[in-house]
């Protein structure tokens, strides 16, 4: 039987993911709705910087997932953390709708409990397991185990967009920028974003980010690390080189951002997952 992999558009881009079917988010800037498909990231950043309003995002409706799911195939769907978006719930509604008409259809939804580089690594993992011709229950078991061990960290170049989309107050964003405070953010293991540390200065923040990897229980030689960058490839490459100099990861992949990652990580933002 054919196996079908579908992701939402919080999965970022490299040669591993460019041909995976996507269900796009909507990005709302100054009453313009942008469908996150083949998004021009530079133009998106320009519009975000010029906007004085809150920038909003909306997950795809169930119908969009239904259109990507094949009832005669084994379907696997990967979504952004259910703690960050309604995408997972929308996909589950799609499953319920399909099952009413096709009760034998096989559809499994993975809550990635992460985003950007993290969700991208999970999508790549599922794709690899499919290519290895594993049985559906084996794909589920190995992917859920992978999700449970995955960690995500990120550094934003500016907090302005978090303020614009209501994630933090304008006062906190302005104060952090004035005092040159760089927060290192991450997830709590259940898919919620939390503050890990606050560092003064961007150079020190990235140095600390590299050092933090030693504090995780990582089997480096068997672990792939992913880096999503938003319009800062050189920064991502420098970070990759700094990590390579200190740790022996199996592989380090650099991802170009989708629109959704660009909204939240913003211009100059870096997300890593491992």
C-alpha positions as CSV (number, residue, x, y, z in Angstrom):
1,X,0.0,0.0,0.0
2,X,1.2,3.5,-0.8
3,X,2.3,5.7,2.2
4,X,1.5,9.4,2.2
5,X,3.4,12.0,4.4
6,X,1.8,15.4,4.9
7,X,3.1,18.3,7.0
8,X,1.9,21.8,7.9
9,X,3.9,24.8,6.8
10,X,5.9,25.1,10.0
11,X,8.2,22.5,8.4
12,X,11.2,24.4,6.9
13,X,13.1,23.7,3.7
14,X,16.1,21.7,2.5
15,X,16.5,19.0,-0.1
16,X,14.9,16.5,2.3
17,X,11.6,18.4,2.7
18,X,11.0,20.3,-0.5
19,X,8.7,17.7,-2.1
20,X,6.6,16.8,1.0
21,X,3.0,17.9,0.5
22,X,2.2,20.9,2.8
23,X,-0.9,22.3,4.4
24,X,-0.3,26.0,4.6
25,X,-0.9,28.4,7.5
26,X,-2.3,31.9,6.9
27,X,-0.3,34.9,7.9
28,X,-2.3,38.1,8.5
29,X,-0.4,41.5,8.2
30,X,-2.4,44.7,8.0
31,X,-5.5,42.9,6.8
32,X,-3.6,41.2,4.0
33,X,-3.9,37.4,4.2
34,X,-0.7,35.6,3.0
35,X,-1.0,31.8,2.3
36,X,2.2,30.2,3.4
37,X,3.0,28.5,0.1
38,X,6.2,29.4,-1.7
39,X,6.3,32.5,0.5
40,X,8.8,35.2,-0.5
41,X,10.6,35.5,2.8
42,X,12.4,38.7,2.1
43,X,9.1,40.4,1.1
44,X,7.4,38.9,4.1
45,X,10.1,40.4,6.4
46,X,9.7,43.7,4.7
47,X,6.0,43.7,5.3
48,X,6.4,42.7,9.0
49,X,8.9,45.5,9.6
50,X,6.7,48.1,8.0
51,X,3.6,47.0,9.9
52,X,2.5,48.8,13.1
53,X,-0.2,46.3,13.8
54,X,-0.3,42.9,15.5
55,X,0.8,40.2,13.1
56,X,-1.4,37.1,13.3
57,X,-1.3,33.6,12.1
58,X,-4.0,31.1,11.5
59,X,-3.8,27.3,11.0
60,X,-5.3,25.7,8.0
61,X,-9.0,24.5,8.2
62,X,-9.7,20.7,8.3
63,X,-10.7,20.8,4.6
64,X,-7.1,21.6,3.7
65,X,-5.8,18.5,5.5
66,X,-8.6,16.4,3.9
67,X,-7.5,17.5,0.5
68,X,-4.0,16.2,1.1
69,X,-4.9,12.9,2.8
70,X,-5.3,9.8,0.5
71,X,-8.0,7.4,1.7
72,X,-6.4,4.4,-0.1
73,X,-2.9,5.0,1.5
74,X,-1.3,4.8,4.9
75,X,-1.2,8.5,5.9
76,X,1.2,10.2,8.4
77,X,0.7,13.9,9.2
78,X,3.2,16.0,11.2
79,X,2.0,19.3,12.8
80,X,3.5,22.1,14.9
81,X,3.1,21.7,18.7
82,X,-0.5,21.5,19.8
83,X,0.5,24.0,22.6
84,X,1.4,26.6,20.0
85,X,-1.3,26.3,17.4
86,X,-4.6,24.7,16.5
87,X,-3.1,22.9,13.5
88,X,-3.0,19.5,15.4
89,X,-6.7,19.9,16.3
90,X,-7.6,20.9,12.8
91,X,-5.9,17.7,11.5
92,X,-7.7,15.6,14.0
93,X,-11.1,17.0,12.9
94,X,-10.1,16.1,9.3
95,X,-9.4,12.6,10.4
96,X,-12.8,12.3,12.1
97,X,-14.5,13.7,9.0
98,X,-12.7,11.2,6.7
99,X,-13.4,8.3,9.0
100,X,-17.1,8.9,8.8
101,X,-17.0,8.1,5.1
102,X,-13.9,5.8,5.0
103,X,-13.7,4.1,8.4
104,X,-10.9,1.8,7.2
105,X,-8.6,4.7,6.2
106,X,-5.3,4.7,8.1
107,X,-4.3,8.2,9.3
108,X,-1.9,9.0,12.1
109,X,-1.3,12.6,13.3
110,X,2.0,13.4,15.0
111,X,2.0,16.3,17.5
112,X,5.6,17.3,17.0
113,X,5.6,19.2,20.4
114,X,8.0,21.6,18.7
115,X,8.3,23.9,15.6
116,X,10.6,25.1,12.9
117,X,13.9,23.1,12.9
118,X,12.4,20.6,15.4
119,X,9.3,19.8,13.4
120,X,11.4,19.7,10.3
121,X,13.7,17.0,11.8
122,X,10.6,15.0,12.7
123,X,9.2,15.2,9.2
124,X,12.6,14.0,7.8
125,X,12.6,11.1,10.3
126,X,9.1,10.0,9.2
127,X,10.2,10.2,5.6
128,X,13.3,8.1,6.2
129,X,11.2,5.4,8.1
130,X,8.8,5.3,5.2
131,X,11.6,4.9,2.8
132,X,12.9,2.0,4.9
133,X,9.6,0.2,4.3
134,X,8.8,-0.1,8.0
135,X,5.3,-1.1,9.0
136,X,2.9,1.7,10.1
137,X,3.0,0.7,13.8
138,X,6.8,0.7,13.7
139,X,6.9,4.1,12.1
140,X,4.6,5.4,14.9
141,X,6.6,3.8,17.6
142,X,10.0,5.1,16.4
143,X,8.7,8.6,15.6
144,X,7.0,9.0,19.0
145,X,10.3,7.9,20.7
146,X,12.2,10.4,18.5
147,X,9.7,13.2,19.5
148,X,10.1,12.4,23.2
149,X,13.9,12.9,23.0
150,X,14.0,15.9,20.7
151,X,15.0,19.3,22.2
152,X,14.6,22.8,20.6
153,X,16.4,26.0,21.5
154,X,16.3,29.4,19.8
155,X,17.7,32.9,19.8
156,X,15.9,35.9,18.3
157,X,17.8,38.8,16.8
158,X,14.9,41.1,17.8
159,X,11.9,40.8,20.1
160,X,9.9,43.3,18.1
161,X,7.8,40.7,16.3
162,X,6.9,38.9,19.5
163,X,5.6,42.2,20.7
164,X,3.7,42.8,17.5
165,X,2.0,39.4,17.6
166,X,1.1,39.8,21.3
167,X,3.5,37.2,22.7
168,X,5.3,39.7,24.9
169,X,4.6,43.3,25.9
170,X,6.0,46.2,24.0
171,X,7.7,47.4,27.2
172,X,9.5,44.1,27.7
173,X,10.7,44.1,24.1
174,X,11.9,47.7,24.2
175,X,13.7,47.1,27.6
176,X,15.4,44.0,26.4
177,X,16.6,45.8,23.2
178,X,17.9,48.8,25.2
179,X,19.7,46.7,27.7
180,X,21.1,44.3,25.0
181,X,19.5,41.3,26.8
182,X,19.3,38.3,24.5
183,X,16.9,35.5,25.8
184,X,17.7,31.9,24.9
185,X,14.3,30.2,24.5
186,X,13.3,26.6,24.3
187,X,10.5,24.1,24.9
188,X,9.5,22.4,28.1
189,X,9.1,18.9,26.8
190,X,5.4,19.3,26.2
191,X,5.6,21.8,23.4
192,X,5.3,25.0,25.3
193,X,7.8,27.8,24.8
194,X,9.8,28.8,27.9
195,X,12.7,31.1,28.8
196,X,15.9,29.1,29.3
197,X,18.4,31.8,30.0
198,X,19.0,35.6,29.6
199,X,22.4,36.6,28.3
200,X,23.8,40.1,27.7
201,X,25.0,40.5,24.1
202,X,24.4,38.4,21.0
203,X,27.9,37.1,20.7
204,X,27.8,35.8,24.3
205,X,24.3,34.4,23.7
206,X,25.5,32.2,20.8
207,X,28.6,31.1,22.7
208,X,26.3,30.1,25.6
209,X,24.0,28.3,23.2
210,X,26.8,26.1,22.0
211,X,27.9,25.4,25.5
212,X,24.4,24.4,26.5
213,X,24.5,21.4,24.2
214,X,27.0,19.8,26.6
215,X,24.3,19.9,29.3
216,X,21.9,17.6,27.4
217,X,22.1,13.9,27.3
218,X,23.0,13.6,23.6
219,X,24.4,10.6,21.8
220,X,26.3,12.9,19.5
221,X,27.5,10.3,16.9
222,X,23.9,9.1,16.3
223,X,22.2,12.5,16.5
224,X,21.3,14.9,13.7
225,X,21.1,18.6,14.6
226,X,19.0,21.0,12.6
227,X,19.4,24.8,12.3
228,X,16.6,27.0,10.9
229,X,17.8,30.5,10.0
230,X,15.6,33.5,9.0
231,X,17.5,35.5,6.4
232,X,20.9,34.9,8.1
233,X,22.6,32.0,6.4
234,X,26.1,33.2,7.3
235,X,25.1,33.3,11.0
236,X,23.7,29.7,10.7
237,X,26.9,28.5,9.0
238,X,29.1,30.1,11.7
239,X,27.0,28.4,14.4
240,X,27.3,25.1,12.6
241,X,31.0,25.5,12.4
242,X,31.2,26.4,16.1
243,X,29.1,23.3,17.1
244,X,31.2,21.1,14.8
245,X,34.4,22.3,16.5
246,X,33.1,21.2,19.9
247,X,30.8,18.2,19.3
248,X,30.8,15.2,16.9
249,X,27.2,15.3,15.7
250,X,26.3,12.7,13.1
251,X,25.1,15.5,10.8
252,X,24.2,19.1,11.0
253,X,21.5,20.3,8.6
254,X,20.7,23.9,7.8
255,X,17.1,24.8,6.8
256,X,15.7,27.8,5.0
257,X,12.5,29.1,6.8
258,X,8.9,28.7,5.8
259,X,6.7,31.7,6.3
260,X,5.4,30.7,9.7
261,X,8.9,30.2,11.1
262,X,9.9,33.6,9.8
263,X,6.9,35.3,11.6
264,X,8.0,34.0,15.0
265,X,11.8,33.7,14.7
266,X,11.8,36.9,12.7
267,X,14.6,38.5,10.7
268,X,18.0,37.2,12.0
269,X,16.4,34.5,14.2
270,X,18.0,31.1,14.7
271,X,16.3,27.9,15.8
272,X,18.2,24.7,16.6
273,X,16.9,21.2,17.4
274,X,18.6,18.0,18.3
